[in-house]
Amino acid sequence: MDDPTDGLRWAFYLTLSGLWDSFLPSPTSQTPYIAFEFPKH
């Protein structure tokens, strides 16, 4: 738990999750997103 690499990995994971969520809808909003976005294209 005190291994610095675990902290870096966790920070990287949180950052990646934040970036992913900013570009893609969350799983809970995935269905409405698809329902509203696909007819536009």
Contact map, one row per residue, 1 for C-alpha under 8 A:
11100100000000000000000000000000000000000
11110110000000000000000000000000000000000
11111110000000000000000000000000000000000
01111111000000000000000000000000000000000
00111111100000000000000000000000000000000
11111111110000000000000000000000000000000
01111111111000000000000000000000000000000
00011111111100000000000000000000000000000
00001111111110000000000000000000000000000
00000111111111000000000000000000000000000
00000011111111100000000000000000000000000
00000001111111110000000000000000000000000
00000000111111111000000000000000000000000
00000000011111111100000000000000000000000
00000000001111111110000000000000000000000
00000000000111111111000000000000000000000
00000000000011111111100000000000000000000
00000000000001111111110000000000000000000
00000000000000111111111000000000000000000
00000000000000011111111100000000000000000
00000000000000001111111111000000000000000
00000000000000000111111110000000000000000
00000000000000000011111110000000000000000
00000000000000000001111111000000000000000
00000000000000000000111111111100100000000
00000000000000000000100111111100000000000
00000000000000000000000011111110000000000
00000000000000000000000011111110000000000
00000000000000000000000011111111100000000
00000000000000000000000011111111110000000
00000000000000000000000000111111111000000
00000000000000000000000000001111111100000
00000000000000000000000010001111111110000
00000000000000000000000000000111111111000
00000000000000000000000000000011111111100
00000000000000000000000000000001111111110
00000000000000000000000000000000111111111
00000000000000000000000000000000011111111
00000000000000000000000000000000001111111
00000000000000000000000000000000000111111
00000000000000000000000000000000000011111
